[in-house]
Amino acid sequence: MSGRKHKGAENIENLCPVARKRSIGAAAAVPPTKTTSAYEHTSSPSVLTFEALEEMGIGMLDSEESSSSALSAIALAVSTTSDENSNETTPCTNVARMAHQQARLSLNSTASTLDNTIIEVFSEDTQERTLQQSAEKLHALAQAKRSALANSECSSNSNSPSKRTRNPLATVTCNNQIEPLHAQQPPPPPQQQQTPLSLMPSTSKQALRQKKPTQAPTASQGAPPPPQTLTSRLAATENFFVYRTPVMSAHISSGINYFDKLSDEILLDIFKWLPKKALLRIATVCRRFNRCARDETLWTRLDLGLRTLRPTALEQVVKRGVPILRLAQAEIQDPAFTNDPSFIDFQSRLQYLDLSLASISLSSLRTLLAHCRQLKKLSLEHAELNDEICLEIAQNSSLETLNLSMASGLTANSVGQMMESLTKLNSLNISWTDLSADAVTALVTHIPSNVIRLNVAGCRRVLFDIHVDTLQKRCLQLLELDLSDCNSLTPAALTSIMKFNSLEYLSVSRCYLIPAASFIELKNMTSLTYLDIFGMLSDAAMEVLEKQMPKIGINKFIHSSVGRPTVGTRRTSIWGLRTRD
């Protein structure tokens, strides 16, 4: 017994590190070989002294706000058995219990024990008076708390003393049930043994859980059904923490669709803040939402770059009326369009279309361009073309920018048709398209006169000085001209180029037939701002040329931006227009 008591004392020290207080008389009466705490006195197992309470970590609390915690700790101290329902977070769960030989008490007997606590008298009169005052103080606190519980149904129990909402002893567990503390407990039958008493603050999660259900009485016994307790009401559903105000519940249970009271304009004003994926999902809610989600005002721009479009998906996108569409490096699976008769005469609202490096078949590209008659800017970089596709491109009379860089399948006939029809074209990139000499001739002969930016780089052995002279006569307002890698050009081409009055940018990189001394003559062009001659001069010759032409920037641009929808690392816009919301 002494070893178990000593072990209980060590647990108390770890749980409540409070300095022990022992009287001189009591210490002298205890043998030195055995340490006995004040609450382990053998003569009276139910004695509660001031020192014993402080050893258990229970101080004498003077404030009324913390009296509930004191009652909870005292109730745990007088419990005859360990608290079976409490968890490790319950205070003083490991404190050694007193009077293990005594019979287990009920809640009413606990209250009467607190009211009639016996104080043993030690040898000294001063200690007797101190103990008497402690007992009276405990009795006064118990009476005050019992009166408060009787007057109010809900006390406060918050971590902050000034903001308590519920009393920790307002609900206790007794006989595997949860009942209010002020409720009268029926006395147990005299022939049955009293069940273990367990007092626990209601803040513990274990207070809401049932232990093993007791065996219900049979019909032969004629016992009435057990009353419904708070535990059974709370344990009936796991979502007891979901709370809805009466107003919210009324809205849900009324069955009224409040969206019907909103006009389509208000719905569109709400839907415009949703991303495109959310619009597709909300279109499946009801027919009205489907109709509003398909409105053209919600589909002004769409970015499907680097995506894979399933068959017929491109048709659905075009039907939404998207004017700005980016499909750069997208993979469009066949068939991209169906044979729906209603789609044959459909005209899309596409104005800015980027198909750079996109994977699309010839038939799908032709069908797409056949429904586009309002295009203003088009990019078909690295696309496979034919005469039929070029004819569909030529039908867009409002086309201003055309990027055909690295495209294949261009012929002299198709190039001539496009140059004759696209009268509003002002920016053309037809570099590295493996044009024939006839195609280059058709280009410079029929090119619109209002073109101000032109890139014909990569026309090796097919672009000659006469073509540059013809181009100078057709495009007098040219601002940018890229003739890189046109190996057949000679210094005579520079003579024709110097006739441009508004030329600001010129690139003749890797035109090896033009000598370095000829570039010094370009300093007489007052409008020329930038000159790219990569691969033409050595470092020493470059320094001399820079001194001769101090107002002209030399070799400032590695790549040409003529007609390209995106420049650099920017991938969220095409031709300066945003493609993402």
Disulfide bonds with the S-S distance in Angstrom:
none
